[in-house]
């Protein structure tokens, strides 16, 4: 069993950055509505132009920067995981995110 986990883990190593990005994207999809709600409440009484610029800044730059920064950070963390644990860790992360999304009616 350990040999299979090592083989699958080695395969995932080649896609480590893409896997990290998929996890970050999933997190942002799950929590994006909450983030947008907080920002909306903060700028609700502002002028239309301020609200519009805030929306552009949060969506284009905020989410973009979060995606790039968190993906790099997560890819570094995944690199520290021993090869035979890579697949179980990734599977556990996605299962936990799926369970959270299901519990909070995102899916």
Backbone atoms as SQL, in Angstrom:
CREATE TABLE atoms (id INTEGER PRIMARY KEY, chain TEXT, resi INTEGER, resn TEXT, atom TEXT, x REAL, y REAL, z REAL);
INSERT INTO atoms VALUES
  (1, 'A', 1, 'UNK', 'N', 0.829, -1.196, 0.000),
  (2, 'A', 1, 'UNK', 'CA', 0.000, 0.000, 0.000),
  (3, 'A', 1, 'UNK', 'C', 0.874, 1.260, 0.000),
  (4, 'A', 2, 'UNK', 'N', 1.952, 1.194, 0.773),
  (5, 'A', 2, 'UNK', 'CA', 2.854, 2.334, 0.848),
  (6, 'A', 2, 'UNK', 'C', 3.474, 2.639, -0.516),
  (7, 'A', 3, 'UNK', 'N', 3.787, 1.591, -1.283),
  (8, 'A', 3, 'UNK', 'CA', 4.367, 1.779, -2.619),
  (9, 'A', 3, 'UNK', 'C', 3.399, 2.488, -3.552),
  (10, 'A', 4, 'UNK', 'N', 2.118, 2.128, -3.456),
  (11, 'A', 4, 'UNK', 'CA', 1.094, 2.783, -4.276),
  (12, 'A', 4, 'UNK', 'C', 0.963, 4.256, -3.890),
  (13, 'A', 5, 'UNK', 'N', 0.970, 4.538, -2.594),
  (14, 'A', 5, 'UNK', 'CA', 0.874, 5.928, -2.141),
  (15, 'A', 5, 'UNK', 'C', 2.086, 6.743, -2.595),
  (16, 'A', 6, 'UNK', 'N', 3.247, 6.129, -2.587),
  (17, 'A', 6, 'UNK', 'CA', 4.452, 6.827, -3.062),
  (18, 'A', 6, 'UNK', 'C', 4.353, 7.103, -4.555),
  (19, 'A', 7, 'UNK', 'N', 3.890, 6.123, -5.313),
  (20, 'A', 7, 'UNK', 'CA', 3.755, 6.300, -6.758),
  (21, 'A', 7, 'UNK', 'C', 2.753, 7.399, -7.099),
  (22, 'A', 8, 'UNK', 'N', 1.602, 7.378, -6.442),
  (23, 'A', 8, 'UNK', 'CA', 0.586, 8.408, -6.683),
  (24, 'A', 8, 'UNK', 'C', 1.099, 9.764, -6.204),
  (25, 'A', 9, 'UNK', 'N', 1.784, 9.775, -5.062),
  (26, 'A', 9, 'UNK', 'CA', 2.358, 11.017, -4.538),
  (27, 'A', 9, 'UNK', 'C', 3.376, 11.622, -5.475),
  (28, 'A', 10, 'UNK', 'N', 4.211, 10.763, -6.092),
  (29, 'A', 10, 'UNK', 'CA', 5.194, 11.260, -7.058),
  (30, 'A', 10, 'UNK', 'C', 4.508, 11.851, -8.280),
  (31, 'A', 11, 'UNK', 'N', 3.406, 11.239, -8.701),
  (32, 'A', 11, 'UNK', 'CA', 2.653, 11.770, -9.832),
  (33, 'A', 11, 'UNK', 'C', 2.094, 13.158, -9.472),
  (34, 'A', 12, 'UNK', 'N', 1.542, 13.288, -8.261),
  (35, 'A', 12, 'UNK', 'CA', 0.983, 14.570, -7.828),
  (36, 'A', 12, 'UNK', 'C', 2.054, 15.641, -7.689),
  (37, 'A', 13, 'UNK', 'N', 3.281, 15.260, -7.390),
  (38, 'A', 13, 'UNK', 'CA', 4.364, 16.245, -7.259),
  (39, 'A', 13, 'UNK', 'C', 4.520, 17.071, -8.532),
  (40, 'A', 14, 'UNK', 'N', 4.310, 16.437, -9.674),
  (41, 'A', 14, 'UNK', 'CA', 4.407, 17.158, -10.943),
  (42, 'A', 14, 'UNK', 'C', 3.296, 18.178, -11.143),
  (43, 'A', 15, 'UNK', 'N', 2.218, 18.022, -10.400),
  (44, 'A', 15, 'UNK', 'CA', 1.066, 18.916, -10.503),
  (45, 'A', 15, 'UNK', 'C', 0.810, 19.643, -9.188),
  (46, 'A', 16, 'UNK', 'N', 1.854, 19.809, -8.421),
  (47, 'A', 16, 'UNK', 'CA', 1.732, 20.390, -7.093),
  (48, 'A', 16, 'UNK', 'C', 1.177, 21.816, -7.139),
  (49, 'A', 17, 'UNK', 'N', 1.701, 22.642, -8.024),
  (50, 'A', 17, 'UNK', 'CA', 1.242, 24.030, -8.118),
  (51, 'A', 17, 'UNK', 'C', -0.217, 24.082, -8.585),
  (52, 'A', 18, 'UNK', 'N', -0.571, 23.265, -9.568),
  (53, 'A', 18, 'UNK', 'CA', -1.940, 23.240, -10.068),
  (54, 'A', 18, 'UNK', 'C', -2.906, 22.735, -8.988),
  (55, 'A', 19, 'UNK', 'N', -2.464, 21.759, -8.225),
  (56, 'A', 19, 'UNK', 'CA', -3.297, 21.241, -7.134),
  (57, 'A', 19, 'UNK', 'C', -3.511, 22.317, -6.084),
  (58, 'A', 20, 'UNK', 'N', -2.442, 23.023, -5.741),
  (59, 'A', 20, 'UNK', 'CA', -2.558, 24.112, -4.770),
  (60, 'A', 20, 'UNK', 'C', -3.516, 25.188, -5.279),
  (61, 'A', 21, 'UNK', 'N', -3.425, 25.506, -6.572),
  (62, 'A', 21, 'UNK', 'CA', -4.325, 26.508, -7.137),
  (63, 'A', 21, 'UNK', 'C', -5.779, 26.028, -7.113),
  (64, 'A', 22, 'UNK', 'N', -6.004, 24.749, -7.373),
  (65, 'A', 22, 'UNK', 'CA', -7.362, 24.210, -7.316),
  (66, 'A', 22, 'UNK', 'C', -7.930, 24.309, -5.906),
  (67, 'A', 23, 'UNK', 'N', -7.102, 24.058, -4.910),
  (68, 'A', 23, 'UNK', 'CA', -7.549, 24.168, -3.521),
  (69, 'A', 23, 'UNK', 'C', -7.863, 25.618, -3.181),
  (70, 'A', 24, 'UNK', 'N', -6.981, 26.528, -3.564),
  (71, 'A', 24, 'UNK', 'CA', -7.199, 27.953, -3.294),
  (72, 'A', 24, 'UNK', 'C', -8.454, 28.435, -4.017),
  (73, 'A', 25, 'UNK', 'N', -8.633, 28.045, -5.255),
  (74, 'A', 25, 'UNK', 'CA', -9.829, 28.446, -6.005),
  (75, 'A', 25, 'UNK', 'C', -11.088, 27.931, -5.335),
  (76, 'A', 26, 'UNK', 'N', -11.043, 26.701, -4.850),
  (77, 'A', 26, 'UNK', 'CA', -12.191, 26.129, -4.156),
  (78, 'A', 26, 'UNK', 'C', -12.511, 26.922, -2.892),
  (79, 'A', 27, 'UNK', 'N', -11.488, 27.262, -2.136),
  (80, 'A', 27, 'UNK', 'CA', -11.686, 28.058, -0.916),
  (81, 'A', 27, 'UNK', 'C', -12.288, 29.416, -1.260),
  (82, 'A', 28, 'UNK', 'N', -11.783, 30.063, -2.306),
  (83, 'A', 28, 'UNK', 'CA', -12.301, 31.372, -2.688),
  (84, 'A', 28, 'UNK', 'C', -13.746, 31.291, -3.192),
  (85, 'A', 29, 'UNK', 'N', -14.082, 30.215, -3.867),
  (86, 'A', 29, 'UNK', 'CA', -15.470, 30.041, -4.317),
  (87, 'A', 29, 'UNK', 'C', -16.386, 29.860, -3.107),
  (88, 'A', 30, 'UNK', 'N', -15.944, 29.061, -2.158),
  (89, 'A', 30, 'UNK', 'CA', -16.769, 28.798, -0.972),
  (90, 'A', 30, 'UNK', 'C', -16.948, 30.064, -0.134),
  (91, 'A', 31, 'UNK', 'N', -15.872, 30.815, 0.069),
  (92, 'A', 31, 'UNK', 'CA', -15.931, 31.980, 0.948),
  (93, 'A', 31, 'UNK', 'C', -16.077, 33.308, 0.214),
  (94, 'A', 32, 'UNK', 'N', -16.104, 33.286, -1.103),
  (95, 'A', 32, 'UNK', 'CA', -16.207, 34.522, -1.880),
  (96, 'A', 32, 'UNK', 'C', -17.450, 35.328, -1.582),
  (97, 'A', 33, 'UNK', 'N', -18.569, 34.668, -1.424),
  (98, 'A', 33, 'UNK', 'CA', -19.816, 35.372, -1.137),
  (99, 'A', 33, 'UNK', 'C', -19.748, 36.062, 0.220),
  (100, 'A', 34, 'UNK', 'N', -19.128, 35.404, 1.199),
  (101, 'A', 34, 'UNK', 'CA', -18.973, 36.015, 2.523),
  (102, 'A', 34, 'UNK', 'C', -18.056, 37.237, 2.451),
  (103, 'A', 35, 'UNK', 'N', -16.978, 37.120, 1.707),
  (104, 'A', 35, 'UNK', 'CA', -16.054, 38.251, 1.537),
  (105, 'A', 35, 'UNK', 'C', -16.767, 39.411, 0.855),
  (106, 'A', 36, 'UNK', 'N', -17.503, 39.107, -0.207),
  (107, 'A', 36, 'UNK', 'CA', -18.242, 40.157, -0.924),
  (108, 'A', 36, 'UNK', 'C', -19.282, 40.818, -0.026),
  (109, 'A', 37, 'UNK', 'N', -19.941, 40.051, 0.829),
  (110, 'A', 37, 'UNK', 'CA', -20.944, 40.614, 1.742),
  (111, 'A', 37, 'UNK', 'C', -20.319, 41.586, 2.723),
  (112, 'A', 38, 'UNK', 'N', -19.153, 41.235, 3.259),
  (113, 'A', 38, 'UNK', 'CA', -18.459, 42.129, 4.192),
  (114, 'A', 38, 'UNK', 'C', -18.059, 43.415, 3.487),
  (115, 'A', 39, 'UNK', 'N', -17.491, 43.290, 2.298),
  (116, 'A', 39, 'UNK', 'CA', -17.077, 44.481, 1.541),
  (117, 'A', 39, 'UNK', 'C', -18.297, 45.316, 1.189),
  (118, 'A', 40, 'UNK', 'N', -19.385, 44.675, 0.791),
  (119, 'A', 40, 'UNK', 'CA', -20.616, 45.395, 0.435),
  (120, 'A', 40, 'UNK', 'C', -21.123, 46.207, 1.626),
  (121, 'A', 41, 'UNK', 'N', -21.089, 45.625, 2.823),
  (122, 'A', 41, 'UNK', 'CA', -21.541, 46.345, 4.020),
  (123, 'A', 41, 'UNK', 'C', -20.631, 47.524, 4.342),
  (124, 'A', 42, 'UNK', 'N', -19.334, 47.360, 4.077),
  (125, 'A', 42, 'UNK', 'CA', -18.391, 48.437, 4.364),
  (126, 'A', 42, 'UNK', 'C', -18.585, 49.649, 3.460),
  (127, 'A', 43, 'UNK', 'N', -18.990, 49.421, 2.218),
  (128, 'A', 43, 'UNK', 'CA', -19.104, 50.530, 1.261),
  (129, 'A', 43, 'UNK', 'C', -20.542, 50.842, 0.867),
  (130, 'A', 44, 'UNK', 'N', -21.500, 50.287, 1.582),
  (131, 'A', 44, 'UNK', 'CA', -22.910, 50.445, 1.210),
  (132, 'A', 44, 'UNK', 'C', -23.348, 51.908, 1.141),
  (133, 'A', 45, 'UNK', 'N', -22.844, 52.733, 2.018),
  (134, 'A', 45, 'UNK', 'CA', -23.287, 54.128, 2.073),
  (135, 'A', 45, 'UNK', 'C', -22.395, 55.078, 1.276),
  (136, 'A', 46, 'UNK', 'N', -21.441, 54.512, 0.571),
  (137, 'A', 46, 'UNK', 'CA', -20.529, 55.325, -0.217),
  (138, 'A', 46, 'UNK', 'C', -21.155, 55.675, -1.569),
  (139, 'A', 47, 'UNK', 'N', -20.549, 56.616, -2.251),
  (140, 'A', 47, 'UNK', 'CA', -20.984, 57.033, -3.579),
  (141, 'A', 47, 'UNK', 'C', -20.839, 55.861, -4.559),
  (142, 'A', 48, 'UNK', 'N', -21.620, 55.880, -5.612),
  (143, 'A', 48, 'UNK', 'CA', -21.608, 54.811, -6.615),
  (144, 'A', 48, 'UNK', 'C', -20.203, 54.561, -7.160),
  (145, 'A', 49, 'UNK', 'N', -19.473, 55.619, -7.433),
  (146, 'A', 49, 'UNK', 'CA', -18.132, 55.468, -8.010),
  (147, 'A', 49, 'UNK', 'C', -17.207, 54.743, -7.028),
  (148, 'A', 50, 'UNK', 'N', -17.302, 55.078, -5.756),
  (149, 'A', 50, 'UNK', 'CA', -16.483, 54.417, -4.734),
  (150, 'A', 50, 'UNK', 'C', -16.858, 52.939, -4.643),
  (151, 'A', 51, 'UNK', 'N', -18.150, 52.647, -4.650),
  (152, 'A', 51, 'UNK', 'CA', -18.610, 51.247, -4.603),
  (153, 'A', 51, 'UNK', 'C', -18.125, 50.476, -5.823),
  (154, 'A', 52, 'UNK', 'N', -18.194, 51.105, -6.983),
  (155, 'A', 52, 'UNK', 'CA', -17.772, 50.454, -8.227),
  (156, 'A', 52, 'UNK', 'C', -16.264, 50.198, -8.224),
  (157, 'A', 53, 'UNK', 'N', -15.486, 51.196, -7.827),
  (158, 'A', 53, 'UNK', 'CA', -14.035, 51.037, -7.760),
  (159, 'A', 53, 'UNK', 'C', -13.637, 49.987, -6.717),
  (160, 'A', 54, 'UNK', 'N', -14.345, 49.957, -5.613),
  (161, 'A', 54, 'UNK', 'CA', -14.081, 48.947, -4.585),
  (162, 'A', 54, 'UNK', 'C', -14.354, 47.558, -5.122),
  (163, 'A', 55, 'UNK', 'N', -15.458, 47.413, -5.842),
  (164, 'A', 55, 'UNK', 'CA', -15.792, 46.121, -6.432),
  (165, 'A', 55, 'UNK', 'C', -14.700, 45.657, -7.390),
  (166, 'A', 56, 'UNK', 'N', -14.249, 46.558, -8.246),
  (167, 'A', 56, 'UNK', 'CA', -13.184, 46.224, -9.200),
  (168, 'A', 56, 'UNK', 'C', -11.904, 45.859, -8.455),
  (169, 'A', 57, 'UNK', 'N', -11.563, 46.643, -7.444),
  (170, 'A', 57, 'UNK', 'CA', -10.335, 46.383, -6.684),
  (171, 'A', 57, 'UNK', 'C', -10.394, 45.033, -5.980),
  (172, 'A', 58, 'UNK', 'N', -11.514, 44.736, -5.357),
  (173, 'A', 58, 'UNK', 'CA', -11.647, 43.473, -4.630),
  (174, 'A', 58, 'UNK', 'C', -11.653, 42.297, -5.599),
  (175, 'A', 59, 'UNK', 'N', -12.442, 42.375, -6.631),
  (176, 'A', 59, 'UNK', 'CA', -12.581, 41.240, -7.547),
  (177, 'A', 59, 'UNK', 'C', -11.344, 41.044, -8.424),
  (178, 'A', 60, 'UNK', 'N', -10.874, 42.101, -9.039),
  (179, 'A', 60, 'UNK', 'CA', -9.752, 41.958, -9.971),
  (180, 'A', 60, 'UNK', 'C', -8.422, 41.824, -9.255),
  (181, 'A', 61, 'UNK', 'N', -8.176, 42.714, -8.327),
  (182, 'A', 61, 'UNK', 'CA', -6.864, 42.729, -7.687),
  (183, 'A', 61, 'UNK', 'C', -6.841, 41.901, -6.405),
  (184, 'A', 62, 'UNK', 'N', -7.853, 42.044, -5.577),
  (185, 'A', 62, 'UNK', 'CA', -7.883, 41.323, -4.309),
  (186, 'A', 62, 'UNK', 'C', -7.896, 39.820, -4.482),
  (187, 'A', 63, 'UNK', 'N', -8.853, 39.317, -5.249),
  (188, 'A', 63, 'UNK', 'CA', -8.930, 37.869, -5.468),
  (189, 'A', 63, 'UNK', 'C', -7.742, 37.366, -6.280),
  (190, 'A', 64, 'UNK', 'N', -7.293, 38.160, -7.217),
  (191, 'A', 64, 'UNK', 'CA', -6.129, 37.769, -8.017),
  (192, 'A', 64, 'UNK', 'C', -4.876, 37.643, -7.164),
  (193, 'A', 65, 'UNK', 'N', -4.631, 38.661, -6.337),
  (194, 'A', 65, 'UNK', 'CA', -3.469, 38.618, -5.457),
  (195, 'A', 65, 'UNK', 'C', -3.586, 37.490, -4.434),
  (196, 'A', 66, 'UNK', 'N', -4.783, 37.312, -3.884),
  (197, 'A', 66, 'UNK', 'CA', -4.989, 36.200, -2.944),
  (198, 'A', 66, 'UNK', 'C', -4.709, 34.863, -3.602),
  (199, 'A', 67, 'UNK', 'N', -5.177, 34.703, -4.822),
  (200, 'A', 67, 'UNK', 'CA', -4.954, 33.445, -5.532),
  (201, 'A', 67, 'UNK', 'C', -3.462, 33.192, -5.745),
  (202, 'A', 68, 'UNK', 'N', -2.753, 34.189, -6.213),
  (203, 'A', 68, 'UNK', 'CA', -1.320, 34.025, -6.478),
  (204, 'A', 68, 'UNK', 'C', -0.552, 33.772, -5.185),
  (205, 'A', 69, 'UNK', 'N', -0.810, 34.587, -4.174),
  (206, 'A', 69, 'UNK', 'CA', -0.065, 34.483, -2.920),
  (207, 'A', 69, 'UNK', 'C', -0.378, 33.178, -2.182),
  (208, 'A', 70, 'UNK', 'N', -1.671, 32.859, -2.055),
  (209, 'A', 70, 'UNK', 'CA', -2.040, 31.634, -1.338),
  (210, 'A', 70, 'UNK', 'C', -1.617, 30.377, -2.086),
  (211, 'A', 71, 'UNK', 'N', -1.649, 30.405, -3.421),
  (212, 'A', 71, 'UNK', 'CA', -1.219, 29.247, -4.193),
  (213, 'A', 71, 'UNK', 'C', 0.260, 28.975, -3.966),
  (214, 'A', 72, 'UNK', 'N', 1.055, 30.020, -4.003),
  (215, 'A', 72, 'UNK', 'CA', 2.493, 29.854, -3.769),
  (216, 'A', 72, 'UNK', 'C', 2.746, 29.321, -2.361),
  (217, 'A', 73, 'UNK', 'N', 2.063, 29.882, -1.375),
  (218, 'A', 73, 'UNK', 'CA', 2.217, 29.451, 0.013),
  (219, 'A', 73, 'UNK', 'C', 1.790, 27.994, 0.196),
  (220, 'A', 74, 'UNK', 'N', 0.652, 27.636, -0.367),
  (221, 'A', 74, 'UNK', 'CA', 0.161, 26.265, -0.235),
  (222, 'A', 74, 'UNK', 'C', 1.046, 25.274, -0.982),
  (223, 'A', 75, 'UNK', 'N', 1.544, 25.651, -2.151),
  (224, 'A', 75, 'UNK', 'CA', 2.446, 24.768, -2.904),
  (225, 'A', 75, 'UNK', 'C', 3.721, 24.504, -2.102),
  (226, 'A', 76, 'UNK', 'N', 4.216, 25.516, -1.412),
  (227, 'A', 76, 'UNK', 'CA', 5.389, 25.328, -0.553),
  (228, 'A', 76, 'UNK', 'C', 5.076, 24.383, 0.599),
  (229, 'A', 77, 'UNK', 'N', 3.898, 24.503, 1.159),
  (230, 'A', 77, 'UNK', 'CA', 3.507, 23.622, 2.262),
  (231, 'A', 77, 'UNK', 'C', 3.336, 22.183, 1.771),
  (232, 'A', 78, 'UNK', 'N', 2.751, 22.024, 0.587),
  (233, 'A', 78, 'UNK', 'CA', 2.595, 20.682, 0.024),
  (234, 'A', 78, 'UNK', 'C', 3.950, 20.056, -0.290),
  (235, 'A', 79, 'UNK', 'N', 4.920, 20.877, -0.644),
  (236, 'A', 79, 'UNK', 'CA', 6.267, 20.366, -0.937),
  (237, 'A', 79, 'UNK', 'C', 6.911, 19.774, 0.310),
  (238, 'A', 80, 'UNK', 'N', 6.501, 20.235, 1.478),
  (239, 'A', 80, 'UNK', 'CA', 7.069, 19.743, 2.736),
  (240, 'A', 80, 'UNK', 'C', 6.443, 18.422, 3.190),
  (241, 'A', 81, 'UNK', 'N', 5.340, 18.039, 2.563),
  (242, 'A', 81, 'UNK', 'CA', 4.659, 16.794, 2.939),
  (243, 'A', 81, 'UNK', 'C', 5.422, 15.612, 2.334),
  (244, 'A', 82, 'UNK', 'N', 5.689, 14.577, 3.137),
  (245, 'A', 82, 'UNK', 'CA', 6.352, 13.388, 2.579),
  (246, 'A', 82, 'UNK', 'C', 5.529, 12.798, 1.417),
  (247, 'A', 83, 'UNK', 'N', 6.216, 12.271, 0.430),
  (248, 'A', 83, 'UNK', 'CA', 5.578, 11.807, -0.808),
  (249, 'A', 83, 'UNK', 'C', 4.465, 10.794, -0.561),
  (250, 'A', 84, 'UNK', 'N', 4.651, 9.887, 0.387),
  (251, 'A', 84, 'UNK', 'CA', 3.613, 8.885, 0.608),
  (252, 'A', 84, 'UNK', 'C', 2.363, 9.465, 1.273),
  (253, 'A', 85, 'UNK', 'N', 2.437, 10.700, 1.770),
  (254, 'A', 85, 'UNK', 'CA', 1.261, 11.339, 2.379),
  (255, 'A', 85, 'UNK', 'C', 0.627, 12.402, 1.496),
  (256, 'A', 86, 'UNK', 'N', 1.212, 12.682, 0.348),
  (257, 'A', 86, 'UNK', 'CA', 0.701, 13.755, -0.518),
  (258, 'A', 86, 'UNK', 'C', -0.743, 13.484, -0.940),
  (259, 'A', 87, 'UNK', 'N', -1.002, 12.317, -1.482),
  (260, 'A', 87, 'UNK', 'CA', -2.359, 12.023, -1.941),
  (261, 'A', 87, 'UNK', 'C', -3.373, 12.023, -0.800),
  (262, 'A', 88, 'UNK', 'N', -3.092, 11.358, 0.336),
  (263, 'A', 88, 'UNK', 'CA', -4.066, 11.427, 1.438),
  (264, 'A', 88, 'UNK', 'C', -4.319, 12.853, 1.947),
  (265, 'A', 89, 'UNK', 'N', -3.284, 13.684, 1.968),
  (266, 'A', 89, 'UNK', 'CA', -3.463, 15.066, 2.423),
  (267, 'A', 89, 'UNK', 'C', -4.348, 15.838, 1.452),
  (268, 'A', 90, 'UNK', 'N', -4.072, 15.715, 0.165),
  (269, 'A', 90, 'UNK', 'CA', -4.872, 16.426, -0.841),
  (270, 'A', 90, 'UNK', 'C', -6.316, 15.928, -0.816),
  (271, 'A', 91, 'UNK', 'N', -6.486, 14.631, -0.745),
  (272, 'A', 91, 'UNK', 'CA', -7.833, 14.060, -0.680),
  (273, 'A', 91, 'UNK', 'C', -8.574, 14.550, 0.557),
  (274, 'A', 92, 'UNK', 'N', -7.896, 14.590, 1.690),
  (275, 'A', 92, 'UNK', 'CA', -8.514, 15.063, 2.930),
  (276, 'A', 92, 'UNK', 'C', -8.912, 16.525, 2.829),
  (277, 'A', 93, 'UNK', 'N', -8.056, 17.342, 2.230),
  (278, 'A', 93, 'UNK', 'CA', -8.372, 18.768, 2.067),
  (279, 'A', 93, 'UNK', 'C', -9.633, 18.942, 1.223),
  (280, 'A', 94, 'UNK', 'N', -9.691, 18.258, 0.075),
  (281, 'A', 94, 'UNK', 'CA', -10.862, 18.403, -0.787),
  (282, 'A', 94, 'UNK', 'C', -12.125, 17.820, -0.147),
  (283, 'A', 95, 'UNK', 'N', -11.981, 16.730, 0.581),
  (284, 'A', 95, 'UNK', 'CA', -13.145, 16.147, 1.273),
  (285, 'A', 95, 'UNK', 'C', -13.641, 17.101, 2.366),
  (286, 'A', 96, 'UNK', 'N', -12.719, 17.713, 3.102),
  (287, 'A', 96, 'UNK', 'CA', -13.112, 18.670, 4.150),
  (288, 'A', 96, 'UNK', 'C', -13.790, 19.893, 3.536),
  (289, 'A', 97, 'UNK', 'N', -13.249, 20.391, 2.431),
  (290, 'A', 97, 'UNK', 'CA', -13.880, 21.531, 1.762),
  (291, 'A', 97, 'UNK', 'C', -15.262, 21.159, 1.222),
  (292, 'A', 98, 'UNK', 'N', -15.372, 19.961, 0.670),
  (293, 'A', 98, 'UNK', 'CA', -16.674, 19.498, 0.181),
  (294, 'A', 98, 'UNK', 'C', -17.682, 19.341, 1.304),
  (295, 'A', 99, 'UNK', 'N', -17.243, 18.788, 2.438),
  (296, 'A', 99, 'UNK', 'CA', -18.139, 18.629, 3.587),
  (297, 'A', 99, 'UNK', 'C', -18.577, 19.991, 4.117),
  (298, 'A', 100, 'UNK', 'N', -17.632, 20.931, 4.178),
  (299, 'A', 100, 'UNK', 'CA', -17.976, 22.280, 4.628),
  (300, 'A', 100, 'UNK', 'C', -18.982, 22.930, 3.670),
  (301, 'A', 101, 'UNK', 'N', -18.725, 22.804, 2.379),
  (302, 'A', 101, 'UNK', 'CA', -19.627, 23.385, 1.382),
  (303, 'A', 101, 'UNK', 'C', -21.014, 22.752, 1.466),
  (304, 'A', 102, 'UNK', 'N', -21.059, 21.461, 1.675),
  (305, 'A', 102, 'UNK', 'CA', -22.344, 20.772, 1.798),
  (306, 'A', 102, 'UNK', 'C', -23.079, 21.242, 3.050),
  (307, 'A', 103, 'UNK', 'N', -22.359, 21.339, 4.154),
  (308, 'A', 103, 'UNK', 'CA', -22.983, 21.753, 5.415),
  (309, 'A', 103, 'UNK', 'C', -23.545, 23.163, 5.336),
  (310, 'A', 104, 'UNK', 'N', -22.865, 24.032, 4.608),
  (311, 'A', 104, 'UNK', 'CA', -23.306, 25.416, 4.494),
  (312, 'A', 104, 'UNK', 'C', -24.095, 25.681, 3.214),
  (313, 'A', 105, 'UNK', 'N', -24.543, 24.609, 2.591),
  (314, 'A', 105, 'UNK', 'CA', -25.434, 24.677, 1.427),
  (315, 'A', 105, 'UNK', 'C', -24.849, 25.433, 0.239),
  (316, 'A', 106, 'UNK', 'N', -23.550, 25.272, 0.025),
  (317, 'A', 106, 'UNK', 'CA', -22.920, 25.841, -1.161),
  (318, 'A', 106, 'UNK', 'C', -23.084, 24.916, -2.369),
  (319, 'A', 107, 'UNK', 'N', -23.366, 23.641, -2.079),
  (320, 'A', 107, 'UNK', 'CA', -23.595, 22.677, -3.154),
  (321, 'A', 107, 'UNK', 'C', -24.894, 21.941, -2.901);
